[in-house]
């Protein structure tokens, strides 16, 4: 994966591909694991900087990709339209809950290379965590896009919590026929430690991963790839390596808040370790927050890359809890690593292509390590 360069004078030369733009800190949902909107004093609900600065950045970086993020980014849809019109990014991406889908026409949606829609699996799980009616709204959005001929990448963006079942929910999403890929993010960053996390990991998550891997491998051997993004991303890292952390924070990804702060991580809106500078003062932007400590000597570092930078830094569950989450990462990585030779053999005999198998082709904001 090649990266273009932006030269920030006097400080450091950085190679970036993905710019995550907060369009607002406001959200129209209050999910159980998230809590809804960012406080307005921490993340203003409107962009306060001159968006022509983004145009200037794009001139320095012809490979620039832009992902719109929130809050719920569509609550400030007018600024999204202006940025798409004015900023010559190579690709546009959006992460949205889909509730405002009908307020925008097909030409708006067709501007996006990747559309990530938040859905947590089966109806009862999605609506327990995200609210009544959300499940149908997301399926309507994805189904309408497909029916209109949208040929970009539609990704189901799952949060996997205690009521979730990774096998059931991933297979359900894939069975709907409207999502090209699915990824999941474990609800272990913002929430209190679950009462039965150890049991859930042993009885539900790890066996579910094993079943998913078996089905995924069998489908590839038959010439068909199920779009399970973490599996594909891990296999890509086995074959080619990648950035640490896997999201590319501070490497091939940076975030820009509505008030113009440049962060290594889009959810670290109040953490000093994440601040790299300000969009008004690009010459003084500098890297921060590398993955460190025990991760550097870990036997799965190549695939894991330190997992989530925010979780790595904040460790809300303490050291013991952090290790528990690492154990889940290790399990999924071993599951793919143990089958990697036969998976790569499918390439050699021509049943599938590298482009199909090694996803994502570029950093499109999907979760590689849940």
N, C-alpha and C positions, 0 to 999 in steps of 0.2 A: 504494500500500500504506500504509494508515494505521497509526499506532502509538499505543498508549495511553501514559500517563505514570505513572511512579512518582516521588514527590518524596522525595529523600534530603535531609533537613533540613540547612541551614547550608552545604552544599557545592555541589550541582549538581542540576538537574532532568534526569532521563534518560528517554528514551523507549525502552522495551524491549518485545519481543514474545516472544522465545524464551530460555528458561533451560535450559542444558545441565547436567544433574545427573549427576556421577559417582556411581554407586552403589557402586563398588568400583574398586580399582586392579588387581585380579587378573584374569587371563585364563586360559581353559582351552585356548588354542592358543598356539603359538609360531611365528607366521608369519615367513617368511624376511626380509621387508622391515620387520618391526615389532619382533620380539624378545620378544613376550609381555607378561607382567605388568609394571606399573610397580613399582619398588622400594617396599616397604611403608613405608619411612621417608619417602618422598617423596609417596606417595599411599596412605594407609591403606586397608585392604581392607574396611572397614566405615564407614558414615556415623557421624561422631562428634558432629555438632551436633543440636540439637533440631529435628525436622522441622516442628514447629508454627511455626517461623520462616517456612517456605515458605507456610504457610497465611496468615500475616500479610501476606506479600508479595502473595499472590493477592488479598487484600482491597483492597490499594492498586492492583492492576493487574487489572481484570476481563478483560482480553484476554490474560492470561498463558498462554503455551504452554510445555510442559515436554517436553524430550527426555532420555530415560535413556541413559546413556553409560558406558563403562568404560575400561580392562579390558573384561570381558564383563559387562554389567549384570545378566544373568539369574543370575549366581552369587550375587547378593544380591536374589533375587526377592521375598522377604518385604517388604523395605523399599519396593520398587516398588508392591506391593499396598497397603501402608499409605498411601503418598503419593497413589495414585490415589483411595483412599477418603476421605482427609482434605483434600486440597488441591483447591479448586474451579478447576482450570485449565480454560481453554477447550478446549484440545486436548492430547492426549498423543502422544508420538512415541517410538520406540525404535530404536537402532542395535545390532544383535546379529549374532553369527555363526550363530545358529539351532540350535546343537548341543543346547541344552536345551529346545527347543521343546515336546517331548512332556510335559515336567514341569508344564505350565501348561494349564488348560482354555480352551475357546473364549471364555468370558465375559471371561477375562483379556485375551486377544488382541483381542477386539472393543472394548476400551476405547481402543485406539490409532487415531488418525486416519491415521498413517503408520507403516509398519514397514519399516525398511531392513535388508536381509539381505546379508551380505558374501559375494560370489561374484566370481571374477576372470575369468569367461568360460568357455571350453570346459573339459571335465573335466580334461584333462592339465595345463592351466595352473593351474587352481584348486588341484588336489591337489599340484602341485609346490611352490607357494608357501604353501599353507595346511594341507596334510596329507591323507592318504588318508581317504576317507569323508566329507570336508566337502561335496563337490559334491552327493552324494546326500542328505545331511542338509538342506542348504539347499533343494533342490528338493522334498523331502518337506514341509518347513515351508510353503513358498509354495503348493504344490499342495493341501495339506490346508486351508489358509486359504481358498483359492478354492472348494474343494469344499463347505466349510461355509457358504459364502455371505458371507464377509467382503467388504465393499464399500468398505473404505478403500483407501489407496494403498500398494501393495507395490513397493518400490524395490530394484533390484539395485545394490549398493554395491561397485563394482569398484575394485581397485588395479591400475593398469596398469604392468607392469614389462617388462623386456627381452624376456622370452619371450612377452609379450602382443602381440596384433595387434588394434588398435582396431576395424577393420572386422569382422574375423571374430568377435571376442568379443562386440561389441555386437549384431551381427546374430544371433548364436547365442542370446544371452540373450532378445532380443525374440521369437525364434522359439519359445521354450519355452511361451509362452502363459500364464505364471503371474506375470509381472512387468508392472506398469503403466508403470514408468519405469526407466531405467538411467542412472546417472552413473558417472564414473570419476575417480579421483584418481591423478595421475602419481606414480610412486615416485621422487620426486626431492627429498624433504624429509629422510628419515632415512638413505638409502643412500649409499654411496660412488658417485662418478660412474661410470657404466657404461663398459665398455671400448669399446663401439661405439655410443654414444649418437647421434653425428652421423649415422652411417649409418642407424640405426634411425629417426631422425626423417625423414630424406630418403626412404628406401625404403619404410618401413612406415607411420609415423604420419601424416605430412602427406597422402600419397596416400589413406590410409584415411579420413581426415577428409573429403577431397574426395568420395570415393565415398559416404560416409554422408550428406553434405549433399545430394548429388544425389538419392539415394533418398528422403530425408526431404522434400525440396521436392516431388518427384513425388507422393508419397503425400498431401501436403497439398492439392495441386492436384486430387486425386481425392476429397478430402473425408475423408481418414483421417490422423490424426496419430500417427506413431510416437513413443513416449514417450522421446525422447532428451533428457534433462533439461538438459545443457549448451546444446544448441541452443535449446531453448525459453527458458531463462534469459537467454541472450545476446540473443535477439530481444526479450524483455521489457525488457531494459535499453536496447536500441536505441530502443524505443518510449517508455519511461517513465523511464529512468534508474534509479538505485538507490544503495544504500549503498556506501561505500568503507571496507573491502574488501567484496567481494560476499557473504561469509558473514555480514556485519553485526557483526563482532567489535567490542564496545564501543559499538555503535549500536542495533541491534535484537536483539542476542544477547549474553549473558554466560554464563560457565561457573561452576559452584559445585563445588569439590572436596569430597572426603569429609571433609576436616578443616575445611570451611567457608570456605576462601579464595575470593574472587570474582576471576575472571580474565577477561581479554578473549578468550582463546583456550583451548579445552579441552585442547589438547595441550601447551601451554606451562606445564607443572606446576612447572617449576624455574627459570623466567625472571622476574627482577624486573620487567622492562618490562611484563609481562602482569598484574601484581598491581594490583587496583583497591581492595581492602579486604577486609573479613571480614563474613560474614553476621550475626555478633553485633553489628556496629557499622555499620549501614547509613548512618547520618548522615554518616559519614566516607568513604564510597565516592566515588572520583573517576575520571574517564576518563583513559586513557593510550593510548599506542601508535597514533597516527594514521598512516595511509599518508603517506609524504613523498617527498623527494628527486626523482629523475628521473621518477617516476610522475606527478607533478602536471602535467608538460608533455607527457605522452605522448598521441599522437593516438587511442589506443584506451582512454583512461582511463574514458570513460563506460561502455563495455562490460566492461572488465577489472576496474576498481576497485582495481587493485593486486594482484590475484589472492589468494594465500594470505598472511595477515598473518604467520604463523609463518615461512614461507619468506622473506618480505620482510625480516623482522628478522634471522633467523639466517644465511641465505645460506651453507649448508654447502658448496655447490659454488663459492664465491667469486664475484667479479663476472662473470667470463667465463661460468661455469656458469649464473649467474642470467640473463644475457642469452640464453643458449641456450634456457632454459625460456620466457622472454618471447617469443622467436621462435615457439615453438609456440602460445602464447596468441594472438599476433598473427595467425597463420595461421588458426586456427579462427574468430577474430572477423571477419577479412576475408571468410572463406568465407560466413558468415551475413550480414554487412553487404551483400555484393554481391548477395545474393538477397532482401534484406529487402523491397524494393518489391513483387516478385511474391508474396512470402509474405503481406504485409499486404493485397494485392489480393484474396486468397482470402477474407479477412474481409468485404470490401465486397460480394462477390457471394453471400455467405451459405453458402458450402460448409462452413465451420467457424465456431465461436464463439470469442469472446475468452477465455472461461473455459477452453476446451479448449486454446487455443494458448499463452496466456501463463501458463506454469507456471514456478515454483510460485506458487500464489495467495497464500501467506504463507511466511515463512521456516520451512521444515520441515527444515532442516539439510542439504539436498542440496548437492552441489558444482556451482556454476554455471561457474566457470572451472577446468578440471582442473589 
